[in-house]
Amino acid sequence: MRTRALVIAAPQSGAGKTTVTLALLAALKRRGVAVHAAKAGPDYIDPAFHAAATGVPGFNLDTWAMSPRLVDALLAESARDCEMLVIEGVMGLFDGAAGPRGRTGAAADLAARYGLPVLLVLDVSHQAQSAAAVVRGFASHDPEVRIAGVVLNRVGSDRHRLLVTDAIQALGIRVAGAFPRNGTIQLPERHLGLVQASEHDGLPLRLALLADLAERCLDLEAITACAAPVTPTAVSATAVPPPGQRIALASDAAFTFVYSHLLTEWRKAGAEIVPFSPLSNEPPPASCDVCWLPGGYPELHAAPLAAAENFRHGLARFAEMRPVHGECGGYMVLGEGIEDADGVRHAMTGLLGHATSFAERKLHLGYRQARFLANNPIGPAGTVVRGHEFHYATLLAAGTDEALVELYDAQERLIGTAGARRGRVTGTFFHVIARAE
C-alpha cells in the first residue's frame, strides 16, 4: 500500500492544529481511507485523540529526544498499512530546542527530513489580509520546508474569509478550507492541555461533528492531493529496553502518560505488560518482576489514592523484592504526600521521602537529558537518556533520599541532581523518551 503524508502545523500554539487534525482524520476515516496519525515532539494527550479518531494507536516523532534512526523506524511503523499519514506538529512550525539543524524537535525537522508538505493552520480571529504576510514569512523562512496549503480557523464571516483567502492565494498558496469562529467545536482544557480522550463520554459524537465540519469546510480532495508519497526506510532501533519481563503498569485515570513507542518496543522485545489500577485499589500483580508508575493526574485523584490501602500496602510489599519506578505523577505518588489544589495534604505511599504540592503551582517545562547515578529499571548507572518535564507540581519537601539523575537542559547545561532512590524504589519528574544517541 502506497502511503502519502503531510504535516499539520501552525505559527503558534492554540491556533487550532488539533481541531483541524481531528476533523481531517475523522472525515477521512468516514470515507473509508486507511488513515494513521503521528505527533511531532513530546506529547501524551494528542496521540490519544488521534487513536480515537483513526482506531489505530499513533507514535510520537521527536527529532531532539530520538536518534534519526529511531525516528526513521517509528515513521516506518506509523506508515505501515495506511494510505494517508497525518503528522500533527507541536507549538509553532519552527519552534524547538536550540541545536543542530534537524535535531531541534520542531515539526519543521520532520517536514524537511522526509520532504513532507505542510498544511498551515492560521487563527485569523484578529486579522484579515495581514494573514498573507504571515504565510509569506513561513513560506520563505526555510527553503527545505514547503507550505502546500493553508486552513483558516476562527473565521468571523464570509466577507472575512474572502478577504483573507484572496490575499493568501495571491501568493500562489492554496487556501484549503476555513473553520468558523465556533466555541462548540473546541475541546475542553485543563492545566496540562486538553482533557484526556478517555474522559470524554461524548467523544464519538464530537468526532462525528468534526467530520461533518471537515466535509463542509475543508477541500478534502485538495488536502489529500497535496500530501507527498513517503517511503520510509525499514530500520531497527530501540528507544529504551524493557525494564523487566513482566511489567506491572499502573493504568487508570490517575496514570495515563505512557509513550506508545515504549510499550510497542517492550512487547516486541518479548516483555508482557500487565495493567493494574491503583484507583480501583489494586496492588501490582505479584507475578510481575518490575512495577512502573507513569505520569498522569494523581493530584486530581489524591483522596482516593490516599484511601487505597490495598494498593499502598501491596506496592510496599512488591518493592521489598522487586524494582518500582515512578515518572512525574508516579514519582509524586511514591512520596510521602500530595497537597491538592485546595491545600489539603493526602498521604501517599511513603516509599520515597519527598512531598509535593499542587496548591502552589509552578510550570516546569522543557527537554531534559539525564545521566543515571545508580542502576534502575531504565538502565545501569551512567546511562544517558533524553526526555522532558511538563508539570505544575512543586516540591514541598525534598526528603533525604539519594538523587537518581544528573539533569541537563536541551543545550546540555547542567541543572543539578534530581529524582530520588531508596532501596529498589526510584523516581523522577522527568519522562524518558529514548536513550541519548
C-alpha positions as CSV (number, residue, x, y, z in Angstrom):
1,M,0.0,0.0,0.0
2,R,1.5,3.4,-1.0
3,T,1.4,5.9,1.8
4,R,1.1,9.6,1.4
5,A,1.8,12.0,4.3
6,L,1.7,15.6,5.3
7,V,2.3,17.8,8.4
8,I,-0.3,19.9,10.0
9,A,1.4,22.9,11.7
10,A,0.7,26.5,12.8
11,P,2.6,29.7,13.6
12,Q,1.9,29.2,17.4
13,S,0.2,27.1,20.0
14,G,-3.5,27.5,20.3
15,A,-4.2,28.1,16.6
16,G,-6.3,25.0,16.2
17,K,-3.9,22.3,15.0
18,T,-5.6,19.6,17.0
19,T,-9.1,20.6,15.9
20,V,-8.2,20.6,12.2
21,T,-6.2,17.4,12.6
22,L,-9.1,15.5,14.3
23,A,-11.6,16.8,11.8
24,L,-9.4,15.7,8.9
25,L,-8.8,12.3,10.5
26,A,-12.4,11.7,11.3
27,A,-13.6,12.7,7.8
28,L,-11.0,10.5,6.0
29,K,-11.8,7.5,8.3
30,R,-15.5,8.0,7.5
31,R,-14.7,8.0,3.7
32,G,-13.0,4.6,4.2
33,V,-9.4,5.9,3.9
34,A,-6.9,3.9,5.9
35,V,-5.6,6.9,7.8
36,H,-3.0,6.9,10.6
37,A,-1.6,9.8,12.7
38,A,1.6,10.7,14.5
39,K,2.6,13.6,16.8
40,A,5.7,15.7,16.5
41,G,7.6,16.3,19.7
42,P,6.7,15.2,23.3
43,D,3.0,14.9,24.0
44,Y,0.8,12.3,25.6
45,I,-2.7,13.7,25.1
46,D,-3.0,14.5,21.4
47,P,-2.0,10.9,20.3
48,A,-4.9,9.5,22.4
49,F,-7.3,11.7,20.4
50,H,-5.6,10.6,17.2
51,A,-6.2,7.0,18.2
52,A,-9.8,7.6,18.9
53,A,-10.3,9.2,15.5
54,T,-8.4,6.6,13.5
55,G,-8.9,3.5,15.5
56,V,-5.1,3.0,15.4
57,P,-2.5,3.9,18.1
58,G,-0.1,6.5,17.0
59,F,3.6,7.3,17.8
60,N,5.5,10.4,18.7
61,L,8.3,11.5,16.3
62,D,10.7,13.6,18.3
63,T,13.8,14.8,16.5
64,W,15.5,16.1,19.6
65,A,14.9,13.2,22.0
66,M,15.2,10.4,19.4
67,S,18.0,9.5,17.2
68,P,17.4,9.9,13.5
69,R,17.4,6.1,13.1
70,L,14.7,5.8,15.8
71,V,12.6,8.5,14.1
72,D,13.0,6.6,10.8
73,A,11.9,3.4,12.4
74,L,8.8,5.0,14.1
75,L,7.8,6.8,10.8
76,A,8.0,3.4,9.0
77,E,5.8,1.8,11.7
78,S,3.4,4.8,11.5
79,A,3.1,4.4,7.7
80,R,2.6,0.7,7.8
81,D,-0.7,-0.4,6.2
82,C,-2.1,3.1,5.7
83,E,-3.0,5.3,2.7
84,M,-2.6,8.6,4.5
85,L,-0.4,9.6,7.4
86,V,-1.2,12.9,9.1
87,I,1.5,14.3,11.4
88,E,0.4,16.9,13.9
89,G,3.0,19.5,14.8
90,V,4.0,20.9,18.2
91,M,3.8,24.6,19.1
92,G,4.8,26.7,16.1
93,L,6.1,25.0,12.9
94,F,9.7,26.1,13.6
95,D,9.6,26.0,17.4
96,G,12.0,23.6,19.1
97,A,15.2,23.5,21.1
98,A,18.3,25.4,20.1
99,G,20.6,22.8,18.5
100,P,21.9,21.3,15.3
101,R,19.7,21.5,12.2
102,G,17.3,18.6,12.1
103,R,17.6,17.8,15.8
104,T,15.5,20.5,17.4
105,G,12.2,18.7,18.0
106,A,10.4,21.1,15.7
107,A,7.8,19.9,13.3
108,A,9.8,21.6,10.5
109,D,12.6,19.0,11.1
110,L,10.2,16.2,10.0
111,A,8.9,18.2,7.0
112,A,12.5,18.8,5.8
113,R,13.9,15.3,6.6
114,Y,11.1,13.5,4.7
115,G,10.1,16.1,2.1
116,L,6.6,16.4,3.6
117,P,4.3,19.3,2.7
118,V,2.9,21.4,5.4
119,L,-0.7,22.4,5.9
120,L,-0.6,25.6,7.9
121,V,-3.4,26.4,10.3
122,L,-4.0,30.1,10.8
123,D,-6.0,31.7,13.6
124,V,-7.4,34.7,11.8
125,S,-9.7,35.8,14.5
126,H,-7.9,39.2,14.9
127,Q,-6.6,39.9,11.4
128,A,-7.6,39.8,7.7
129,Q,-5.3,40.5,4.8
130,S,-2.3,40.7,7.2
131,A,-2.6,36.9,7.4
132,A,-0.9,36.8,4.0
133,A,2.2,38.4,5.4
134,V,2.4,35.6,8.0
135,V,2.0,33.0,5.3
136,R,4.7,34.7,3.1
137,G,7.1,34.6,6.0
138,F,6.5,31.0,6.8
139,A,6.7,30.0,3.1
140,S,10.1,31.7,2.7
141,H,11.7,31.0,6.0
142,D,13.3,27.7,5.2
143,P,13.7,26.5,1.5
144,E,13.5,22.9,2.7
145,V,10.1,23.3,4.3
146,R,7.2,23.7,1.8
147,I,3.9,25.3,2.8
148,A,1.5,23.4,0.5
149,G,-1.8,24.9,1.8
150,V,-3.5,26.9,4.5
151,V,-6.6,26.3,6.6
152,L,-8.1,29.3,8.2
153,N,-9.5,29.0,11.7
154,R,-11.9,31.1,13.7
155,V,-13.3,33.0,10.7
156,G,-15.9,35.6,11.6
157,S,-17.9,35.8,8.3
158,D,-18.0,35.0,4.6
159,R,-16.6,38.5,3.9
160,H,-13.8,37.9,6.4
161,R,-13.0,34.5,4.8
162,L,-12.9,36.0,1.3
163,L,-10.6,38.9,2.3
164,V,-8.1,36.5,3.9
165,T,-8.4,33.9,1.1
166,D,-7.8,36.4,-1.7
167,A,-4.7,37.9,0.0
168,I,-3.2,34.4,0.6
169,Q,-4.0,32.9,-2.7
170,A,-2.3,35.9,-4.4
171,L,0.9,34.4,-3.1
172,G,0.3,31.2,-5.1
173,I,-0.6,29.2,-2.0
174,R,-4.0,27.4,-1.8
175,V,-6.4,28.1,1.0
176,A,-7.8,24.6,1.5
177,G,-10.6,25.4,3.9
178,A,-11.9,27.7,6.7
179,F,-13.4,26.8,10.0
180,P,-15.9,29.3,11.6
181,R,-15.5,31.0,14.9
182,N,-17.4,28.4,16.9
183,G,-16.9,27.6,20.5
184,T,-18.8,24.3,20.2
185,I,-16.0,22.6,18.3
186,Q,-13.4,23.5,20.8
187,L,-12.1,20.7,23.1
188,P,-12.1,21.4,26.9
189,E,-8.7,22.0,28.5
190,R,-7.0,21.8,31.9
191,H,-3.6,22.6,33.3
192,L,-1.6,20.1,31.2
193,G,-3.5,20.6,28.0
194,L,-6.7,19.1,26.6
195,V,-8.9,17.0,28.9
196,Q,-7.9,13.4,28.0
197,A,-9.7,11.5,25.3
198,S,-10.6,8.7,27.8
199,E,-12.5,11.2,29.9
200,H,-14.9,12.3,27.1
201,D,-18.1,10.2,27.3
202,G,-19.3,12.0,24.1
203,L,-16.1,11.8,22.1
204,P,-17.5,9.6,19.3
205,L,-20.3,12.2,18.8
206,R,-17.8,15.1,18.9
207,L,-15.6,13.3,16.3
208,A,-18.6,12.8,14.1
209,L,-19.4,16.6,14.3
210,L,-15.8,17.4,13.4
211,A,-16.1,15.0,10.4
212,D,-19.2,16.9,9.4
213,L,-17.4,20.2,9.8
214,A,-14.5,18.9,7.6
215,E,-16.8,17.8,4.9
216,R,-18.5,21.3,4.8
217,C,-15.4,23.5,5.4
218,L,-12.3,21.7,4.0
219,D,-11.4,20.8,0.5
220,L,-10.5,17.2,1.4
221,E,-9.6,16.3,-2.2
222,A,-7.1,19.2,-2.4
223,I,-5.6,18.3,1.0
224,T,-5.1,14.7,0.2
225,A,-3.7,15.6,-3.2
226,C,-1.1,17.8,-1.7
227,A,0.2,15.0,0.5
228,A,3.6,13.6,-0.6
229,P,4.5,9.9,-1.1
230,V,6.6,8.7,1.8
231,T,8.8,5.6,1.5
232,P,10.5,5.3,4.9
233,T,13.4,3.0,5.3
234,A,12.7,-0.1,7.3
235,V,15.3,0.1,10.1
236,S,15.6,-1.4,13.6
237,A,16.1,0.9,16.5
238,T,15.4,0.7,20.2
239,A,14.4,3.7,22.4
240,V,14.7,2.1,25.9
241,P,14.9,-1.7,26.5
242,P,12.1,-3.2,28.6
243,P,12.6,-2.7,32.4
244,G,11.5,-6.3,33.0
245,Q,10.0,-9.4,31.5
246,R,6.6,-8.9,33.1
247,I,5.9,-5.2,33.8
248,A,3.1,-4.2,36.2
249,L,1.9,-0.9,34.7
250,A,-0.4,1.4,36.7
251,S,-3.1,2.3,34.3
252,D,-6.3,4.4,35.1
253,A,-7.4,8.0,35.2
254,A,-4.6,8.9,37.5
255,F,-1.8,7.2,35.5
256,T,-2.2,7.7,31.8
257,F,1.0,9.2,30.4
258,V,2.9,6.3,28.7
259,Y,4.5,6.7,25.3
260,S,3.2,4.1,22.9
261,H,6.6,3.6,21.2
262,L,7.9,2.3,24.5
263,L,5.1,-0.1,25.1
264,T,5.3,-1.3,21.5
265,E,9.1,-1.9,21.7
266,W,8.8,-3.6,25.1
267,R,6.2,-6.0,23.7
268,K,8.3,-6.7,20.6
269,A,11.3,-7.5,22.8
270,G,9.1,-10.2,24.5
271,A,8.0,-8.3,27.6
272,E,4.5,-8.6,28.9
273,I,2.6,-5.5,30.0
274,V,0.2,-6.3,32.9
275,P,-2.0,-3.2,33.7
276,F,-3.5,-2.6,37.2
277,S,-5.5,0.2,38.7
278,P,-4.4,2.0,41.9
279,L,-7.6,4.0,41.8
280,S,-9.5,0.6,42.0
281,N,-7.3,-0.2,45.0
282,E,-5.4,-2.9,43.1
283,P,-1.8,-3.7,44.0
284,P,0.8,-4.5,41.4
285,P,0.4,-8.2,40.4
286,A,2.9,-10.3,42.3
287,S,3.7,-12.3,39.2
288,C,5.5,-9.3,37.7
289,D,9.2,-8.5,38.1
290,V,9.0,-4.7,37.9
291,C,6.4,-2.0,38.6
292,W,6.1,1.2,36.5
293,L,4.0,4.1,37.8
294,P,3.7,6.5,34.8
295,G,2.7,10.2,34.9
296,G,-0.8,11.4,34.8
297,Y,-3.1,13.3,37.1
298,P,-2.7,12.0,40.7
299,E,-3.2,15.5,42.0
300,L,-6.8,15.3,40.8
301,H,-7.3,11.9,42.5
302,A,-5.2,12.4,45.6
303,A,-8.1,11.5,48.1
304,P,-9.0,8.1,46.6
305,L,-5.3,7.2,46.1
306,A,-4.7,8.0,49.8
307,A,-7.6,5.8,50.7
308,A,-6.4,2.9,48.5
309,E,-4.8,0.9,51.3
310,N,-4.6,-2.4,49.4
311,F,-2.7,-0.6,46.6
312,R,-0.3,1.1,49.0
313,H,0.4,-1.9,51.1
314,G,0.7,-4.1,48.0
315,L,3.2,-1.7,46.4
316,A,5.3,-1.7,49.6
317,R,5.4,-5.5,49.6
318,F,6.3,-5.5,45.9
319,A,9.2,-3.0,46.5
320,E,10.7,-5.2,49.1
321,M,11.9,-7.7,46.4
322,R,11.4,-6.0,43.0
323,P,12.1,-2.6,41.4
324,V,9.5,0.1,41.4
325,H,9.9,3.2,39.2
326,G,7.7,6.3,39.0
327,E,7.7,9.1,36.4
328,C,6.3,12.6,37.2
329,G,2.8,11.7,38.6
330,G,4.1,8.3,39.6
331,Y,7.0,9.9,41.3
332,M,4.6,12.1,43.3
333,V,2.7,9.0,44.5
334,L,5.9,7.4,45.6
335,G,6.5,10.3,48.0
336,E,5.1,11.0,51.5
337,G,2.2,13.1,50.4
338,I,0.5,15.3,47.8
339,E,-1.1,18.6,48.6
340,D,-4.0,19.2,46.3
341,A,-5.2,22.4,44.7
342,D,-7.2,23.3,47.9
343,G,-4.1,22.9,50.1
344,V,-5.3,19.7,51.6
345,R,-2.5,17.2,52.2
346,H,-3.1,13.5,51.3
347,A,-0.8,10.7,52.4
348,M,0.8,8.8,49.6
349,T,2.9,5.6,49.6
350,G,5.9,7.0,51.5
351,L,8.4,4.7,49.6
352,L,10.4,7.9,49.0
353,G,10.8,10.8,51.3
354,H,9.7,13.8,49.3
355,A,6.3,15.6,49.3
356,T,4.7,17.6,46.5
357,S,2.2,20.3,46.2
358,F,-0.3,21.3,43.5
359,A,-1.6,24.2,45.6
360,E,1.4,26.4,44.8
361,R,1.7,25.7,41.1
362,K,4.8,26.5,39.0
363,L,5.2,25.4,35.4
364,H,8.2,23.1,34.8
365,L,8.6,22.6,31.1
366,G,11.4,21.6,28.7
367,Y,13.5,18.9,27.2
368,R,15.9,17.2,29.6
369,Q,18.9,15.0,29.3
370,A,19.7,12.8,32.3
371,R,22.6,10.6,33.4
372,F,21.7,8.0,35.9
373,L,23.7,7.9,39.1
374,A,22.6,4.4,40.0
375,N,21.2,1.3,38.5
376,N,17.4,1.5,37.9
377,P,14.7,-0.1,35.7
378,I,15.6,2.2,32.8
379,G,19.3,1.3,32.7
380,P,22.5,0.9,34.7
381,A,24.4,3.8,36.3
382,G,26.0,6.0,33.7
383,T,23.2,5.5,31.1
384,V,22.2,8.8,29.4
385,V,18.6,9.3,28.3
386,R,16.6,12.1,26.8
387,G,13.1,13.1,27.6
388,H,11.2,16.1,29.0
389,E,9.5,17.6,32.1
390,F,6.0,19.1,32.0
391,H,4.3,19.6,35.3
392,Y,3.0,22.2,37.7
393,A,3.7,20.4,40.9
394,T,6.4,21.7,43.3
395,L,8.4,20.0,46.0
396,L,7.2,20.8,49.5
397,A,10.0,18.8,51.0
398,A,12.9,17.2,49.1
399,G,13.4,14.4,51.6
400,T,16.8,12.8,52.4
401,D,16.9,10.1,49.7
402,E,19.9,10.0,47.3
403,A,19.4,11.6,43.9
404,L,18.7,9.4,40.9
405,V,19.9,11.5,38.0
406,E,22.3,14.3,37.0
407,L,20.0,16.5,34.9
408,Y,20.8,18.8,31.9
409,D,18.7,21.1,29.8
410,A,18.2,20.9,26.0
411,Q,21.6,22.7,25.5
412,E,23.3,20.1,27.8
413,R,23.8,22.7,30.5
414,L,23.8,21.2,34.0
415,I,20.7,21.8,36.0
416,G,21.7,19.7,39.0
417,T,20.8,16.4,40.6
418,A,17.2,15.3,40.7
419,G,14.8,12.4,41.4
420,A,15.3,10.0,44.3
421,R,16.2,6.4,45.0
422,R,15.8,4.3,48.1
423,G,16.3,0.6,48.0
424,R,14.6,-0.8,44.9
425,V,12.4,2.3,44.5
426,T,13.3,5.1,42.1
427,G,11.5,8.1,40.6
428,T,11.9,11.4,38.9
429,F,9.7,14.2,37.5
430,F,11.5,13.5,34.2
431,H,9.7,11.5,31.4
432,V,12.1,9.3,29.4
433,I,11.6,9.1,25.7
434,A,14.8,7.4,24.4
435,R,18.5,6.7,25.2
436,A,20.7,9.6,24.0
437,E,22.4,8.9,20.7
